[in-house]
Amino acid sequence: MSNVNSVVAIYDTHEQAEQAVKELQEAGVDMKSLSIAAKDMHTDEQVVGYYNIGDRMKHWGKVGAFWGGFWGLLFGSALFAIPGIGPILVAGPLVAWIVAGLEGAVVVGGVSALGAGLVSIGIPKDSVIKYETALKTDKFLLIVHGTRDAVEKAKDIIGGTSHSSYTVHGEIVHGEPVLSR
């Protein structure tokens, strides 16, 4: 398990998550350190599709425009069908963490492949269960990982957004213990 600093925020709507990403980008946060995940909700009867051309993945459906922007902005994108959660869309480094967990046959009792990916970067299992529950209830996860200073900067920005909650994981940040709001 690596000791990576991260801040994980939960948002109720894609508009709130999108606004947070825009604020992080405008503040100069490295977009390669940012991941977003959400349950793929398709209760409408629109055509839904996924395709990948080069590094750009496209998605149509209920919140297709939202995801379309992230496919080009964030590093890596995927659709996973996770038992107990359902289909989730993921953009950013979280894709690689999940794939590494799957390819390495990582077994972390009581958590999904998503959970195994999060545990692999040092997020505690009890927090992972909270994040999986958020996805099950159609919330959006925003994860920023990196150095203490980068996570501190992201935490300050996320703290000013319309989040449901956020938690800092990893090393002690500027003398403060891991915190949750």
N, CA, C and O atoms as a DFTB+ gen file, in Angstrom:
724 C
 N C O
     1  1       0.857      -1.174       0.000
     2  2       0.000       0.000       0.000
     3  2       0.899       1.232       0.000
     4  3       1.779       1.368       0.850
     5  1       0.674       2.118      -0.950
     6  2       1.458       3.333      -1.006
     7  2       0.832       4.381      -0.104
     8  3      -0.349       4.312       0.236
     9  1       1.647       5.349       0.273
    10  2       1.148       6.396       1.155
    11  2       0.929       7.650       0.330
    12  3       1.730       8.583       0.372
    13  1      -0.146       7.662      -0.407
    14  2      -0.473       8.790      -1.272
    15  2      -1.468       9.680      -0.550
    16  3      -2.423       9.196       0.056
    17  1      -1.242      10.962      -0.618
    18  2      -2.194      11.916      -0.055
    19  2      -3.338      12.066      -1.040
    20  3      -3.135      12.070      -2.254
    21  1      -4.542      12.189      -0.502
    22  2      -5.685      12.401      -1.378
    23  2      -6.789      13.109      -0.625
    24  3      -6.857      13.072       0.604
    25  1      -7.652      13.756      -1.392
    26  2      -8.879      14.319      -0.847
    27  2     -10.000      13.744      -1.698
    28  3      -9.943      13.783      -2.927
    29  1     -11.021      13.211      -1.035
    30  2     -12.159      12.607      -1.728
    31  2     -13.397      13.395      -1.331
    32  3     -13.715      13.519      -0.149
    33  1     -14.088      13.924      -2.327
    34  2     -15.316      14.686      -2.084
    35  2     -16.495      13.948      -2.690
    36  3     -16.370      13.279      -3.716
    37  1     -17.637      14.080      -2.038
    38  2     -18.881      13.495      -2.526
    39  2     -19.800      14.640      -2.924
    40  3     -19.991      15.591      -2.165
    41  1     -20.370      14.540      -4.127
    42  2     -21.298      15.546      -4.642
    43  2     -22.631      14.874      -4.952
    44  3     -22.679      13.724      -5.388
    45  1     -23.713      15.617      -4.716
    46  2     -25.057      15.086      -4.962
    47  2     -25.446      15.112      -6.432
    48  3     -26.220      14.265      -6.878
    49  1     -24.922      16.075      -7.197
    50  2     -25.319      16.213      -8.603
    51  2     -24.101      16.345      -9.513
    52  3     -23.011      16.714      -9.075
    53  1     -24.316      16.035     -10.781
    54  2     -23.211      16.182     -11.729
    55  2     -22.857      17.652     -11.928
    56  3     -21.705      17.973     -12.220
    57  1     -23.827      18.548     -11.774
    58  2     -23.530      19.986     -11.904
    59  2     -22.571      20.445     -10.799
    60  3     -21.648      21.219     -11.056
    61  1     -22.791      19.968      -9.577
    62  2     -21.901      20.331      -8.473
    63  2     -20.492      19.777      -8.703
    64  3     -19.501      20.474      -8.483
    65  1     -20.410      18.532      -9.141
    66  2     -19.105      17.920      -9.397
    67  2     -18.389      18.631     -10.537
    68  3     -17.184      18.876     -10.471
    69  1     -19.140      18.957     -11.580
    70  2     -18.554      19.648     -12.729
    71  2     -18.023      21.026     -12.328
    72  3     -16.941      21.421     -12.763
    73  1     -18.770      21.753     -11.510
    74  2     -18.323      23.057     -11.044
    75  2     -17.048      22.933     -10.219
    76  3     -16.149      23.764     -10.346
    77  1     -16.960      21.917      -9.384
    78  2     -15.757      21.695      -8.581
    79  2     -14.548      21.426      -9.474
    80  3     -13.462      21.952      -9.230
    81  1     -14.738      20.603     -10.511
    82  2     -13.639      20.317     -11.437
    83  2     -13.192      21.600     -12.128
    84  3     -11.993      21.838     -12.277
    85  1     -14.139      22.423     -12.548
    86  2     -13.790      23.692     -13.198
    87  2     -12.990      24.591     -12.263
    88  3     -12.016      25.220     -12.677
    89  1     -13.409      24.648     -10.989
    90  2     -12.692      25.478     -10.020
    91  2     -11.284      24.943      -9.773
    92  3     -10.338      25.722      -9.650
    93  1     -11.139      23.630      -9.699
    94  2      -9.813      23.031      -9.525
    95  2      -8.923      23.335     -10.731
    96  3      -7.751      23.677     -10.577
    97  1      -9.493      23.206     -11.929
    98  2      -8.729      23.477     -13.138
    99  2      -8.300      24.943     -13.201
   100  3      -7.147      25.243     -13.513
   101  1      -9.228      25.854     -12.905
   102  2      -8.909      27.287     -12.935
   103  2      -7.843      27.661     -11.913
   104  3      -7.096      28.617     -12.120
   105  1      -7.766      26.920     -10.818
   106  2      -6.777      27.187      -9.775
   107  2      -5.424      26.554     -10.092
   108  3      -4.466      26.719      -9.338
   109  1      -5.348      25.829     -11.212
   110  2      -4.075      25.245     -11.626
   111  2      -3.782      23.871     -11.061
   112  3      -2.640      23.417     -11.123
   113  1      -4.784      23.192     -10.510
   114  2      -4.583      21.828     -10.021
   115  2      -4.324      20.932     -11.231
   116  3      -5.021      21.024     -12.242
   117  1      -3.321      20.069     -11.121
   118  2      -2.946      19.158     -12.204
   119  2      -4.107      18.204     -12.490
   120  3      -4.480      17.404     -11.631
   121  1      -4.668      18.286     -13.676
   122  2      -5.823      17.451     -14.029
   123  2      -5.464      15.969     -14.080
   124  3      -6.355      15.121     -14.013
   125  1      -4.167      15.638     -14.197
   126  2      -3.761      14.233     -14.189
   127  2      -3.856      13.628     -12.795
   128  3      -3.740      12.413     -12.638
   129  1      -4.068      14.470     -11.775
   130  2      -4.186      13.966     -10.408
   131  2      -5.642      13.848      -9.975
   132  3      -5.920      13.526      -8.820
   133  1      -6.561      14.104     -10.881
   134  2      -7.975      14.166     -10.553
   135  2      -8.731      12.997     -11.169
   136  3      -8.520      12.656     -12.333
   137  1      -9.615      12.383     -10.381
   138  2     -10.491      11.310     -10.872
   139  2     -11.923      11.638     -10.481
   140  3     -12.176      12.329      -9.494
   141  1     -12.849      11.129     -11.276
   142  2     -14.269      11.258     -10.939
   143  2     -14.946       9.928     -11.259
   144  3     -14.610       9.261     -12.237
   145  1     -15.901       9.561     -10.416
   146  2     -16.637       8.311     -10.617
   147  2     -18.094       8.539     -10.252
   148  3     -18.414       9.290      -9.331
   149  1     -18.968       7.874     -10.996
   150  2     -20.401       7.963     -10.718
   151  2     -21.087       6.750     -11.324
   152  3     -20.609       6.139     -12.279
   153  1     -22.207       6.435     -10.739
   154  2     -23.021       5.348     -11.263
   155  2     -23.573       5.784     -12.618
   156  3     -23.960       6.939     -12.794
   157  1     -23.608       4.866     -13.560
   158  2     -24.153       5.153     -14.881
   159  2     -25.658       4.985     -14.813
   160  3     -26.168       3.865     -14.787
   161  1     -26.372       6.117     -14.783
   162  2     -27.824       6.090     -14.617
   163  2     -28.510       6.246     -15.968
   164  3     -28.396       7.287     -16.615
   165  1     -29.208       5.229     -16.379
   166  2     -29.928       5.312     -17.645
   167  2     -31.352       4.838     -17.451
   168  3     -31.685       3.682     -17.713
   169  1     -32.173       5.741     -16.991
   170  2     -33.580       5.409     -16.834
   171  2     -34.391       5.948     -17.999
   172  3     -35.589       5.689     -18.116
   173  1     -33.717       6.703     -18.863
   174  2     -34.412       7.244     -20.025
   175  2     -34.316       6.256     -21.174
   176  3     -33.668       5.215     -21.059
   177  1     -34.956       6.583     -22.265
   178  2     -34.947       5.683     -23.404
   179  2     -34.089       6.206     -24.533
   180  3     -34.276       5.820     -25.687
   181  1     -33.145       7.083     -24.213
   182  2     -32.231       7.589     -25.232
   183  2     -31.232       6.502     -25.606
   184  3     -30.979       5.567     -24.847
   185  1     -30.673       6.659     -26.802
   186  2     -29.609       5.751     -27.205
   187  2     -28.410       6.028     -26.325
   188  3     -28.046       7.180     -26.088
   189  1     -27.807       4.968     -25.846
   190  2     -26.629       5.096     -25.004
   191  2     -25.500       4.370     -25.702
   192  3     -25.680       3.251     -26.182
   193  1     -24.336       4.998     -25.764
   194  2     -23.211       4.345     -26.408
   195  2     -21.901       4.803     -25.820
   196  3     -21.802       5.878     -25.230
   197  1     -20.898       3.965     -25.994
   198  2     -19.550       4.262     -25.546
   199  2     -18.613       3.896     -26.681
   200  3     -18.785       2.855     -27.316
   201  1     -17.644       4.718     -26.941
   202  2     -16.599       4.304     -27.853
   203  2     -15.324       5.015     -27.488
   204  3     -15.341       6.038     -26.804
   205  1     -14.219       4.471     -27.948
   206  2     -12.922       5.021     -27.625
   207  2     -12.132       5.187     -28.910
   208  3     -11.914       4.218     -29.637
   209  1     -11.707       6.397     -29.189
   210  2     -10.846       6.672     -30.338
   211  2      -9.608       7.336     -29.777
   212  3      -9.665       8.461     -29.281
   213  1      -8.487       6.637     -29.858
   214  2      -7.269       7.175     -29.262
   215  2      -7.461       7.311     -27.771
   216  3      -7.821       6.344     -27.100
   217  1      -7.229       8.490     -27.248
   218  2      -7.370       8.736     -25.817
   219  2      -8.723       9.338     -25.476
   220  3      -8.944       9.728     -24.329
   221  1      -9.630       9.426     -26.431
   222  2     -10.906      10.085     -26.173
   223  2     -12.040       9.068     -26.196
   224  3     -12.269       8.383     -27.193
   225  1     -12.733       8.993     -25.082
   226  2     -13.885       8.103     -24.983
   227  2     -15.130       8.964     -25.031
   228  3     -15.171      10.036     -24.429
   229  1     -16.124       8.511     -25.730
   230  2     -17.367       9.268     -25.861
   231  2     -18.512       8.507     -25.214
   232  3     -18.510       7.277     -25.175
   233  1     -19.475       9.238     -24.714
   234  2     -20.636       8.637     -24.057
   235  2     -21.866       9.473     -24.383
   236  3     -21.837      10.701     -24.313
   237  1     -22.939       8.788     -24.739
   238  2     -24.207       9.476     -24.921
   239  2     -25.193       8.904     -23.933
   240  3     -25.091       7.738     -23.551
   241  1     -26.113       9.686     -23.530
   242  2     -27.136       9.227     -22.600
   243  2     -27.579      10.372     -21.722
   244  3     -27.421      11.540     -22.077
   245  1     -28.128      10.036     -20.583
   246  2     -28.749      11.008     -19.700
   247  2     -27.828      12.168     -19.331
   248  3     -28.253      13.322     -19.372
   249  1     -26.581      11.886     -18.974
   250  2     -25.636      12.953     -18.630
   251  2     -24.413      12.875     -19.552
   252  3     -23.280      13.070     -19.113
   253  1     -24.658      12.592     -20.812
   254  2     -23.582      12.422     -21.787
   255  2     -22.693      13.637     -21.953
   256  3     -21.476      13.494     -22.064
   257  1     -23.270      14.832     -21.972
   258  2     -22.458      16.036     -22.141
   259  2     -21.504      16.205     -20.959
   260  3     -20.358      16.617     -21.134
   261  1     -21.981      15.888     -19.765
   262  2     -21.154      15.965     -18.554
   263  2     -19.941      15.059     -18.708
   264  3     -18.804      15.498     -18.531
   265  1     -20.187      13.786     -19.039
   266  2     -19.070      12.843     -19.163
   267  2     -18.201      13.144     -20.365
   268  3     -16.985      12.960     -20.311
   269  1     -18.801      13.603     -21.444
   270  2     -18.021      13.917     -22.640
   271  2     -16.915      14.909     -22.355
   272  3     -15.814      14.782     -22.891
   273  1     -17.192      15.895     -21.519
   274  2     -16.171      16.870     -21.157
   275  2     -15.045      16.250     -20.355
   276  3     -13.884      16.618     -20.534
   277  1     -15.367      15.310     -19.471
   278  2     -14.336      14.687     -18.653
   279  2     -13.459      13.729     -19.441
   280  3     -12.271      13.594     -19.146
   281  1     -14.034      13.055     -20.452
   282  2     -13.235      12.095     -21.219
   283  2     -12.028      12.795     -21.838
   284  3     -10.940      12.222     -21.882
   285  1     -12.205      14.024     -22.315
   286  2     -11.088      14.740     -22.918
   287  2     -10.209      15.452     -21.907
   288  3      -9.030      15.687     -22.171
   289  1     -10.761      15.797     -20.758
   290  2     -10.044      16.593     -19.757
   291  2      -9.183      15.742     -18.834
   292  3      -8.067      16.133     -18.490
   293  1      -9.688      14.594     -18.435
   294  2      -8.995      13.769     -17.452
   295  2      -8.258      12.627     -18.129
   296  3      -8.582      12.237     -19.251
   297  1      -7.269      12.101     -17.437
   298  2      -6.374      11.078     -17.965
   299  2      -6.969       9.691     -17.758
   300  3      -6.964       9.179     -16.638
   301  1      -7.485       9.071     -18.828
   302  2      -8.046       7.732     -18.754
   303  2      -9.534       7.753     -18.479
   304  3     -10.023       8.624     -17.759
   305  1     -10.260       6.801     -19.047
   306  2     -11.694       6.710     -18.838
   307  2     -12.146       5.274     -19.055
   308  3     -11.552       4.534     -19.839
   309  1     -13.204       4.891     -18.351
   310  2     -13.683       3.515     -18.462
   311  2     -15.099       3.403     -17.921
   312  3     -15.584       4.267     -17.191
   313  1     -15.735       2.322     -18.300
   314  2     -17.019       1.912     -17.744
   315  2     -16.771       0.558     -17.088
   316  3     -16.270      -0.367     -17.727
   317  1     -17.125       0.447     -15.812
   318  2     -16.987      -0.816     -15.099
   319  2     -18.364      -1.251     -14.622
   320  3     -19.170      -0.421     -14.201
   321  1     -18.635      -2.547     -14.687
   322  2     -19.845      -3.108     -14.084
   323  2     -19.391      -3.771     -12.795
   324  3     -18.755      -4.824     -12.823
   325  1     -19.713      -3.159     -11.672
   326  2     -19.224      -3.635     -10.379
   327  2     -20.384      -4.255      -9.606
   328  3     -21.365      -3.577      -9.300
   329  1     -20.269      -5.545      -9.293
   330  2     -21.343      -6.217      -8.540
   331  2     -21.659      -5.459      -7.245
   332  3     -20.758      -5.047      -6.515
   333  1     -22.934      -5.291      -6.986
   334  2     -23.365      -4.596      -5.785
   335  2     -23.507      -3.092      -5.966
   336  3     -24.211      -2.434      -5.201
   337  1     -22.842      -2.552      -6.973
   338  2     -22.936      -1.122      -7.264
   339  2     -23.631      -0.905      -8.600
   340  3     -24.483      -0.026      -8.733
   341  1     -23.260      -1.713      -9.587
   342  2     -23.796      -1.566     -10.936
   343  2     -22.768      -0.929     -11.830
   344  3     -21.589      -0.863     -11.482
   345  1     -23.207      -0.455     -12.993
   346  2     -22.254       0.167     -13.914
   347  2     -21.820       1.535     -13.395
   348  3     -22.650       2.363     -13.018
   349  1     -20.498       1.759     -13.383
   350  2     -19.995       3.080     -13.012
   351  2     -19.079       3.594     -14.111
   352  3     -18.336       2.839     -14.739
   353  1     -19.153       4.875     -14.318
   354  2     -18.263       5.555     -15.240
   355  2     -17.143       6.169     -14.408
   356  3     -17.384       6.751     -13.350
   357  1     -15.922       6.030     -14.902
   358  2     -14.752       6.515     -14.173
   359  2     -13.849       7.248     -15.147
   360  3     -13.628       6.786     -16.266
   361  1     -13.328       8.392     -14.722
   362  2     -12.341       9.126     -15.506
   363  2     -11.203       9.525     -14.584
   364  3     -11.432       9.898     -13.433
   365  1      -9.980       9.448     -15.086
   366  2      -8.811       9.832     -14.311
   367  2      -8.013       8.627     -13.847
   368  3      -8.289       7.501     -14.262
   369  1      -7.013       8.854     -12.979
   370  2      -6.127       7.778     -12.517
   371  2      -6.831       6.644     -11.794
   372  3      -6.284       5.546     -11.697
   373  1      -8.027       6.883     -11.287
   374  2      -8.779       5.825     -10.625
   375  2      -8.982       4.636     -11.559
   376  3      -9.060       3.497     -11.097
   377  1      -9.069       4.882     -12.865
   378  2      -9.205       3.787     -13.841
   379  2      -8.035       2.825     -13.684
   380  3      -8.235       1.615     -13.578
   381  1      -6.813       3.357     -13.668
   382  2      -5.621       2.518     -13.563
   383  2      -5.563       1.794     -12.220
   384  3      -5.129       0.644     -12.155
   385  1      -6.000       2.463     -11.141
   386  2      -5.982       1.823      -9.819
   387  2      -6.936       0.641      -9.792
   388  3      -6.619      -0.396      -9.211
   389  1      -8.111       0.786     -10.418
   390  2      -9.080      -0.311     -10.459
   391  2      -8.534      -1.450     -11.315
   392  3      -8.602      -2.613     -10.916
   393  1      -7.994      -1.122     -12.490
   394  2      -7.450      -2.141     -13.390
   395  2      -6.299      -2.880     -12.713
   396  3      -6.204      -4.103     -12.820
   397  1      -5.422      -2.152     -12.017
   398  2      -4.308      -2.797     -11.319
   399  2      -4.837      -3.761     -10.265
   400  3      -4.296      -4.852     -10.091
   401  1      -5.888      -3.362      -9.567
   402  2      -6.494      -4.245      -8.582
   403  2      -7.069      -5.493      -9.218
   404  3      -6.940      -6.591      -8.675
   405  1      -7.706      -5.328     -10.377
   406  2      -8.278      -6.471     -11.089
   407  2      -7.196      -7.372     -11.667
   408  3      -7.269      -8.595     -11.545
   409  1      -6.181      -6.760     -12.304
   410  2      -5.120      -7.547     -12.929
   411  2      -4.257      -8.251     -11.903
   412  3      -3.766      -9.353     -12.149
   413  1      -4.069      -7.621     -10.757
   414  2      -3.253      -8.220      -9.713
   415  2      -4.045      -9.156      -8.827
   416  3      -3.518      -9.691      -7.851
   417  1      -5.310      -9.356      -9.163
   418  2      -6.197     -10.217      -8.379
   419  2      -6.173      -9.821      -6.906
   420  3      -6.163     -10.675      -6.020
   421  1      -6.163      -8.514      -6.662
   422  2      -6.185      -8.014      -5.295
   423  2      -7.526      -8.370      -4.675
   424  3      -8.581      -8.087      -5.243
   425  1      -7.475      -8.981      -3.527
   426  2      -8.709      -9.308      -2.821
   427  2      -8.693      -8.539      -1.510
   428  3      -7.847      -8.773      -0.647
   429  1      -9.632      -7.627      -1.377
   430  2      -9.771      -6.862      -0.146
   431  2     -11.164      -7.186       0.364
   432  3     -12.160      -6.742      -0.207
   433  1     -11.233      -7.945       1.416
   434  2     -12.514      -8.418       1.928
   435  2     -13.534      -7.323       2.103
   436  3     -13.259      -6.300       2.730
   437  1     -14.730      -7.536       1.543
   438  2     -15.845      -6.629       1.757
   439  2     -15.890      -5.423       0.849
   440  3     -16.823      -4.627       0.955
   441  1     -14.922      -5.247      -0.043
   442  2     -14.973      -4.121      -0.967
   443  2     -14.884      -4.617      -2.405
   444  3     -14.403      -5.719      -2.667
   445  1     -15.350      -3.795      -3.321
   446  2     -15.374      -4.122      -4.740
   447  2     -14.018      -3.851      -5.383
   448  3     -13.048      -3.511      -4.705
   449  1     -13.970      -4.007      -6.702
   450  2     -12.765      -3.657      -7.451
   451  2     -12.458      -2.171      -7.285
   452  3     -11.295      -1.780      -7.185
   453  1     -13.494      -1.352      -7.257
   454  2     -13.315       0.076      -6.986
   455  2     -12.657       0.260      -5.628
   456  3     -11.697       1.018      -5.486
   457  1     -13.183      -0.439      -4.636
   458  2     -12.628      -0.357      -3.292
   459  2     -11.185      -0.812      -3.232
   460  3     -10.362      -0.196      -2.554
   461  1     -10.872      -1.892      -3.940
   462  2      -9.494      -2.385      -3.967
   463  2      -8.561      -1.335      -4.559
   464  3      -7.438      -1.162      -4.087
   465  1      -9.027      -0.635      -5.593
   466  2      -8.213       0.433      -6.180
   467  2      -7.965       1.554      -5.194
   468  3      -6.851       2.070      -5.107
   469  1      -8.992       1.937      -4.449
   470  2      -8.845       3.007      -3.463
   471  2      -7.961       2.574      -2.290
   472  3      -7.126       3.349      -1.823
   473  1      -8.144       1.346      -1.818
   474  2      -7.316       0.838      -0.727
   475  2      -5.854       0.804      -1.160
   476  3      -4.962       1.067      -0.355
   477  1      -5.606       0.481      -2.433
   478  2      -4.227       0.377      -2.917
   479  2      -3.470       1.703      -2.852
   480  3      -2.239       1.708      -2.869
   481  1      -4.190       2.832      -2.776
   482  2      -3.496       4.119      -2.659
   483  2      -3.584       4.678      -1.238
   484  3      -3.312       5.856      -1.006
   485  1      -3.962       3.827      -0.304
   486  2      -3.908       4.231       1.090
   487  2      -5.197       4.739       1.694
   488  3      -5.180       5.243       2.817
   489  1      -6.313       4.626       0.995
   490  2      -7.590       5.060       1.567
   491  2      -8.108       3.918       2.447
   492  3      -8.207       2.780       1.988
   493  1      -8.439       4.214       3.704
   494  2      -8.872       3.165       4.632
   495  2     -10.170       2.480       4.189
   496  3     -11.036       3.086       3.558
   497  1     -10.269       1.205       4.541
   498  2     -11.411       0.392       4.127
   499  2     -12.740       0.983       4.589
   500  3     -13.720       0.917       3.848
   501  1     -12.803       1.561       5.797
   502  2     -14.080       2.123       6.256
   503  2     -14.500       3.316       5.405
   504  3     -15.692       3.536       5.188
   505  1     -13.534       4.080       4.925
   506  2     -13.855       5.194       4.021
   507  2     -14.283       4.681       2.658
   508  3     -15.184       5.240       2.032
   509  1     -13.633       3.609       2.197
   510  2     -13.983       3.012       0.905
   511  2     -15.438       2.575       0.914
   512  3     -16.159       2.792      -0.060
   513  1     -15.869       1.968       1.994
   514  2     -17.264       1.519       2.095
   515  2     -18.205       2.725       2.008
   516  3     -19.258       2.646       1.376
   517  1     -17.830       3.828       2.637
   518  2     -18.621       5.068       2.558
   519  2     -18.712       5.540       1.102
   520  3     -19.779       5.956       0.652
   521  1     -17.596       5.476       0.366
   522  2     -17.591       5.938      -1.028
   523  2     -18.390       5.006      -1.931
   524  3     -19.083       5.464      -2.839
   525  1     -18.296       3.700      -1.686
   526  2     -19.102       2.761      -2.468
   527  2     -20.592       3.004      -2.229
   528  3     -21.394       2.948      -3.161
   529  1     -20.954       3.272      -0.984
   530  2     -22.352       3.568      -0.651
   531  2     -22.809       4.835      -1.355
   532  3     -23.936       4.901      -1.845
   533  1     -21.948       5.838      -1.409
   534  2     -22.287       7.085      -2.114
   535  2     -22.574       6.797      -3.587
   536  3     -23.537       7.322      -4.145
   537  1     -21.744       5.966      -4.217
   538  2     -21.982       5.625      -5.625
   539  2     -23.298       4.869      -5.792
   540  3     -24.047       5.124      -6.736
   541  1     -23.577       3.952      -4.890
   542  2     -24.829       3.185      -4.962
   543  2     -26.044       4.098      -4.905
   544  3     -27.091       3.781      -5.470
   545  1     -25.907       5.234      -4.219
   546  2     -27.030       6.164      -4.067
   547  2     -26.933       7.337      -5.045
   548  3     -27.453       8.423      -4.788
   549  1     -26.258       7.095      -6.171
   550  2     -26.199       8.036      -7.294
   551  2     -25.458       9.337      -6.999
   552  3     -25.766      10.374      -7.587
   553  1     -24.489       9.288      -6.098
   554  2     -23.643      10.449      -5.826
   555  2     -22.434      10.409      -6.761
   556  3     -22.200       9.415      -7.448
   557  1     -21.685      11.483      -6.776
   558  2     -20.488      11.615      -7.603
   559  2     -19.270      11.727      -6.695
   560  3     -19.264      12.521      -5.754
   561  1     -18.230      10.927      -6.979
   562  2     -16.984      10.995      -6.221
   563  2     -15.964      11.787      -7.013
   564  3     -15.793      11.560      -8.211
   565  1     -15.290      12.705      -6.361
   566  2     -14.197      13.472      -6.947
   567  2     -12.975      13.209      -6.089
   568  3     -13.008      13.434      -4.879
   569  1     -11.895      12.735      -6.698
   570  2     -10.685      12.376      -5.966
   571  2      -9.518      13.167      -6.550
   572  3      -9.308      13.172      -7.763
   573  1      -8.770      13.825      -5.690
   574  2      -7.529      14.481      -6.093
   575  2      -6.436      13.866      -5.239
   576  3      -6.547      13.821      -4.014
   577  1      -5.378      13.391      -5.888
   578  2      -4.277      12.776      -5.144
   579  2      -2.970      13.438      -5.548
   580  3      -2.863      14.040      -6.617
   581  1      -1.982      13.316      -4.678
   582  2      -0.677      13.875      -4.993
   583  2       0.107      14.237      -3.751
   584  3      -0.055      13.618      -2.700
   585  1       0.952      15.238      -3.874
   586  2       1.785      15.674      -2.762
   587  2       0.929      16.316      -1.687
   588  3      -0.231      16.656      -1.923
   589  1       1.509      16.480      -0.500
   590  2       0.781      17.148       0.584
   591  2       0.310      18.527       0.152
   592  3      -0.839      18.903       0.385
   593  1       1.215      19.286      -0.486
   594  2       0.860      20.653      -0.884
   595  2      -0.247      20.670      -1.934
   596  3      -1.151      21.504      -1.871
   597  1      -0.180      19.747      -2.905
   598  2      -1.198      19.693      -3.951
   599  2      -2.554      19.326      -3.358
   600  3      -3.578      19.893      -3.738
   601  1      -2.556      18.374      -2.423
   602  2      -3.807      17.956      -1.794
   603  2      -4.339      19.069      -0.895
   604  3      -5.549      19.285      -0.829
   605  1      -3.456      19.767      -0.210
   606  2      -3.884      20.896       0.630
   607  2      -4.561      21.970      -0.229
   608  3      -5.602      22.509       0.146
   609  1      -3.960      22.274      -1.382
   610  2      -4.540      23.265      -2.294
   611  2      -5.911      22.797      -2.778
   612  3      -6.871      23.568      -2.781
   613  1      -6.000      21.527      -3.188
   614  2      -7.267      20.976      -3.666
   615  2      -8.312      20.971      -2.548
   616  3      -9.480      21.273      -2.790
   617  1      -7.897      20.631      -1.329
   618  2      -8.810      20.611      -0.183
   619  2      -9.411      21.992       0.046
   620  3     -10.610      22.123       0.291
   621  1      -8.573      23.016      -0.035
   622  2      -9.063      24.379       0.171
   623  2     -10.100      24.767      -0.882
   624  3     -11.089      25.429      -0.570
   625  1      -9.872      24.356      -2.122
   626  2     -10.814      24.664      -3.210
   627  2     -12.101      23.861      -3.030
   628  3     -13.200      24.409      -3.113
   629  1     -11.955      22.559      -2.785
   630  2     -13.123      21.695      -2.610
   631  2     -13.957      22.155      -1.419
   632  3     -15.186      22.091      -1.461
   633  1     -13.297      22.620      -0.359
   634  2     -14.011      23.101       0.821
   635  2     -14.976      24.225       0.509
   636  3     -15.968      24.406       1.215
   637  1     -14.695      24.987      -0.547
   638  2     -15.568      26.089      -0.931
   639  2     -16.619      25.727      -1.967
   640  3     -17.351      26.596      -2.441
   641  1     -16.700      24.448      -2.322
   642  2     -17.685      24.018      -3.322
   643  2     -18.910      23.431      -2.634
   644  3     -18.929      23.268      -1.414
   645  1     -19.926      23.117      -3.422
   646  2     -21.188      22.571      -2.906
   647  2     -21.112      21.060      -2.741
   648  3     -21.871      20.332      -3.380
   649  1     -20.220      20.585      -1.906
   650  2     -20.042      19.151      -1.665
   651  2     -20.977      18.666      -0.565
   652  3     -21.472      19.454       0.240
   653  1     -21.210      17.353      -0.543
   654  2     -21.930      16.743       0.579
   655  2     -20.968      16.547       1.735
   656  3     -21.301      16.798       2.893
   657  1     -19.754      16.090       1.394
   658  2     -18.692      15.898       2.378
   659  2     -17.378      15.751       1.633
   660  3     -17.349      15.492       0.430
   661  1     -16.290      15.923       2.376
   662  2     -14.986      15.589       1.831
   663  2     -14.092      15.100       2.955
   664  3     -14.280      15.455       4.118
   665  1     -13.107      14.272       2.586
   666  2     -12.170      13.712       3.554
   667  2     -10.780      13.762       2.952
   668  3     -10.592      13.456       1.774
   669  1      -9.805      14.148       3.764
   670  2      -8.404      14.117       3.364
   671  2      -7.802      12.832       3.909
   672  3      -7.979      12.507       5.083
   673  1      -7.089      12.100       3.057
   674  2      -6.443      10.850       3.446
   675  2      -4.944      10.973       3.200
   676  3      -4.506      11.741       2.343
   677  1      -4.165      10.210       3.958
   678  2      -2.721      10.165       3.738
   679  2      -1.966      10.757       4.900
   680  3      -2.394      10.682       6.051
   681  1      -0.840      11.345       4.576
   682  2       0.010      11.943       5.595
   683  2      -0.709      13.097       6.268
   684  3      -1.709      13.608       5.763
   685  1      -0.187      13.493       7.404
   686  2      -0.732      14.669       8.076
   687  2      -0.465      15.876       7.193
   688  3       0.658      16.076       6.729
   689  1      -1.485      16.672       6.963
   690  2      -1.387      17.822       6.080
   691  2      -1.171      19.077       6.930
   692  3      -2.036      19.466       7.714
   693  1      -0.006      19.699       6.761
   694  2       0.341      20.931       7.474
   695  2       0.015      20.857       8.968
   696  3      -0.612      21.755       9.530
   697  1       0.461      19.759       9.597
   698  2       0.301      19.634      11.030
   699  2      -1.102      19.224      11.479
   700  3      -1.339      19.050      12.675
   701  1      -2.025      19.068      10.543
   702  2      -3.384      18.685      10.895
   703  2      -3.578      17.199      10.620
   704  3      -3.041      16.684       9.639
   705  1      -4.327      16.503      11.457
   706  2      -4.595      15.097      11.181
   707  2      -5.556      14.965      10.007
   708  3      -6.145      15.947       9.556
   709  1      -5.704      13.732       9.520
   710  2      -6.667      13.456       8.461
   711  2      -8.015      14.000       8.906
   712  3      -8.422      13.811      10.052
   713  1      -8.702      14.673       8.000
   714  2      -9.965      15.291       8.408
   715  2     -11.084      14.996       7.445
   716  3     -10.872      14.647       6.284
   717  1     -12.274      15.145       7.962
   718  2     -13.478      14.916       7.173
   719  2     -14.454      16.044       7.445
   720  3     -14.601      16.475       8.588
   721  1     -15.128      16.531       6.400
   722  2     -16.130      17.596       6.551
   723  2     -17.352      17.242       5.745
   724  3     -18.321      18.001       5.728
